[in-house]
Amino acid sequence: MAVTDANGEYSLLYSSDVHGAKPGEHRVTISSFTEGDPDGDPPVAKVAERVPYKFNLRSELSTTVSRGENTVNFDLATDGPIVQPDQIRATRE
């Protein structure tokens, strides 16, 4: 998992305190959606999905991670439907 900063920079986290990813082939999903926590301390606002679902819910993106330092970036086209994950859960219930 990774979160981008205001400049679009990111670093993967393998676990809460280990940076990086396990070597091998990985399916990649990219999403802007955050459920939020209005009751949190501090409260966290919900963030709507802005990335087409072909890069997250239906992602076919993948990459191979090698031992050592890797830099992997994906060019995301903005065309295509955007689906909110919480809307999908509501239709399943």
N, C-alpha and C positions, 0 to 999 in steps of 0.2 A: 504494500500500500504506500501511496505517496500523496502529498498535498502540495499544490503549487503555491508559490508566494506571489506577491503583486507583480513581479517581473517574469513570471512563468517558469521560474527555476524550481526544481524538485529533487528530492533524494528519497529513494525507496527505503522503507522500513520492513525488515524481515519479521521482526517482533518489536515489542515496545522499546527495546533498548539495543537492537542489533540492526545496523544499516546494511542495505544490499538485498540481494535475491539469491536464491538457491540456483546454481548452474543448471542449465537445461532449457527445454522448450517451455514457454509459458503463454497462456491465453491472456490477452490484455483487455481490460475494460476501462473506459474513460467516462467519467460522469462529473457533473457539477452539483447534483442533487444532494442535499443534506436535510434529514428529517427535522433537525432542530430540537431544542428542549426549552420551551418557554418557562418551565418551572425551575430550570437550572440556576446555579449561582456561579457566575452570572448567567442570565437567560441567553439561549442561543437561538437565533432566528432561523426559520426554515429557508432553504435556498432552492429555488425551482431548477429543474433540469434545463440546461441550455444546449446540451450536446445531443445530436441526432442519435436515436436508439441503435443505429447500425454500428455505433462505437461502444455501446454499453450493454443494454439488454439483449441485443442480437449480435454482439461483437464477433467479428472474424479476425480481429487483430491478433497477432502473435509475434513473439520475438524469441531468439535464442540468447541466453545469458551464458557467458564464458567466465571462467575464473579470472579474477583481477578486476580492474576498473572497466566498466561498460558505460557508454552513453547511448541511449535509445530515445529518439524523438519520433513522434507521429504527426504527419500533416493531416489535419482534420478538415474535411469539406463541411461547410455549414448547411448543405442541402439535405433534405430528407426529413421525415417526421420526427418530432420530439415527443416522447411519451413520458409522463410523470410516473415514477414507480409507485407512488401511493394510489394513483388511479387504477393501476393494474391490480394491486392487492384488493381494492374495493370491488372490482368486477369479479374476482375469484371467490369472494365471501358470499 
